[in-house]
Amino acid sequence: MANSSAPPVVIHRISSENISLLSRLAPDVFDETISDSGLAKFVRISNHALYVAVAEGRVVGQARGVIHCQPDLPSELYVDNLGVTPAYQRGGIATNLLRRLCKWARKSGCNSMWVATEIDNEEGIGFYKSLGLEAATIAYFQAEISGSDSSI
């Protein structure tokens, strides 16, 4: 929808006051169904932010981030997720959402950010490179956290 007749897009930071904006979602904006309890917890945590792009009364894009505060390094922004519904891709929404996250992070004392994506996400990799981000190779590990004392 990158044309002059495209409906206006408004960016909002989600808070407990405007959480109802998330009741109307375009397809493929979020990876999974939003959990009401998870969302309520997310908006209460001051170092978390969720920005959404709204057009024609629906959320058509979202970006969320977390400020990592560390005792031995400067705080940094981790971009946790970024999504725009296909009909609105390539219209500048993802860039604007990312800029809003970075502006929020700068106000919170961050001077760097990072984001991870799957190695086969060519579209995402191309987007991040187009913004001047540099790719780095890391090893990623994950595990379920169990209640047992003998495991993680």
C-alpha positions in Angstrom: 0.0 0.0 0.0 2.8 2.4 -0.8 0.9 4.9 -2.8 -0.7 8.3 -2.5 -4.2 6.9 -2.1 -3.3 4.6 0.8 -5.2 5.2 4.0 -3.4 7.2 6.7 -1.4 5.1 9.2 -1.1 6.2 12.8 1.6 4.8 15.2 0.6 4.3 18.8 2.5 3.0 21.8 0.3 0.4 23.5 -0.6 1.1 27.1 -3.3 0.0 29.5 -5.4 3.0 28.3 -5.4 2.1 24.6 -5.0 -1.7 24.8 -8.3 -2.1 23.0 -6.6 -1.1 19.7 -5.4 -4.7 19.6 -9.0 -6.0 19.3 -8.9 -5.5 15.5 -5.9 -7.1 13.9 -5.0 -7.5 10.3 -3.7 -11.0 9.3 0.0 -11.9 10.0 0.8 -8.9 12.2 1.6 -11.1 15.3 3.1 -14.6 15.2 0.6 -16.1 17.6 -2.8 -15.2 19.2 -2.4 -12.4 21.8 -2.8 -13.5 25.4 -4.8 -11.0 27.5 -2.8 -11.8 30.6 0.5 -11.7 28.8 -0.4 -8.4 27.2 -1.5 -6.8 30.5 1.8 -7.9 32.1 3.8 -6.6 29.1 2.4 -3.1 29.2 3.0 -2.8 32.9 6.8 -3.4 32.6 8.5 0.0 32.0 11.4 -1.4 30.0 9.1 -3.1 27.4 7.4 -1.3 24.6 4.9 -2.3 21.9 4.2 0.1 19.1 1.4 -0.5 16.6 0.5 0.9 13.2 -3.2 1.5 12.8 -5.0 2.0 9.4 -8.7 1.9 8.7 -9.4 1.0 12.3 -7.1 -2.1 12.3 -3.7 -2.8 13.6 -1.6 -3.4 10.4 1.9 -3.5 11.9 3.6 -3.9 15.2 7.1 -3.7 16.8 8.0 -4.6 20.3 11.2 -4.1 22.1 12.9 -4.6 25.5 15.6 -2.5 27.0 18.3 -4.7 28.5 19.8 -3.1 31.5 23.1 -4.6 32.5 25.5 -4.0 35.4 28.7 -4.0 33.3 27.5 -2.7 29.9 25.4 0.2 28.6 21.7 -0.5 28.2 20.7 -1.6 24.8 17.4 -2.1 22.9 16.5 -5.6 21.8 13.9 -5.6 19.1 11.9 -8.6 20.0 9.4 -8.7 17.1 8.4 -6.8 14.0 5.5 -7.6 11.8 3.4 -5.9 9.1 0.4 -7.4 7.4 1.3 -8.3 3.7 -1.1 -5.8 2.2 0.8 -2.9 3.9 4.4 -4.1 3.5 6.9 -2.0 1.6 5.1 1.2 2.6 7.5 2.4 5.3 5.5 1.1 8.2 8.2 -1.3 9.5 10.8 1.5 9.3 8.6 3.9 11.1 7.8 1.4 13.9 11.5 0.6 14.3 12.3 4.4 14.5 9.7 4.8 17.2 11.2 2.0 19.2 14.7 3.5 18.8 13.4 7.0 19.8 11.9 5.5 23.0 15.1 3.6 23.7 17.3 6.7 23.2 15.1 8.6 25.7 15.8 5.6 28.1 19.5 5.9 27.7 20.2 3.3 25.0 22.7 4.0 22.3 22.6 0.7 20.5 20.1 -1.9 19.4 20.0 -5.4 18.1 17.6 -7.8 16.5 17.7 -11.4 15.5 16.0 -13.2 12.7 16.0 -16.6 11.2 18.8 -17.2 8.7 16.3 -18.1 5.9 14.3 -14.9 6.4 15.6 -13.3 3.3 13.0 -10.5 3.4 13.8 -9.6 7.0 17.6 -9.8 6.4 17.2 -7.5 3.4 15.1 -5.1 5.4 17.6 -4.8 8.2 20.6 -4.5 5.8 18.7 -1.7 4.0 18.6 0.2 7.2 22.4 -0.1 7.6 22.4 -2.8 10.3 25.3 -5.1 10.2 24.8 -8.9 10.4 26.7 -10.9 13.1 26.8 -14.7 13.5 25.9 -16.1 16.9 25.0 -19.5 18.3 21.5 -19.5 19.7 20.5 -22.0 22.4 17.1 -22.5 23.9 15.4 -24.9 26.4 12.3 -25.2 28.4 12.6 -24.1 32.0 11.4 -26.9 34.2 10.6 -27.2 37.8 13.1 -29.9 38.4 16.3 -29.1 40.4 18.2 -31.5 38.1 17.7 -29.6 34.9 17.5 -26.0 33.6 
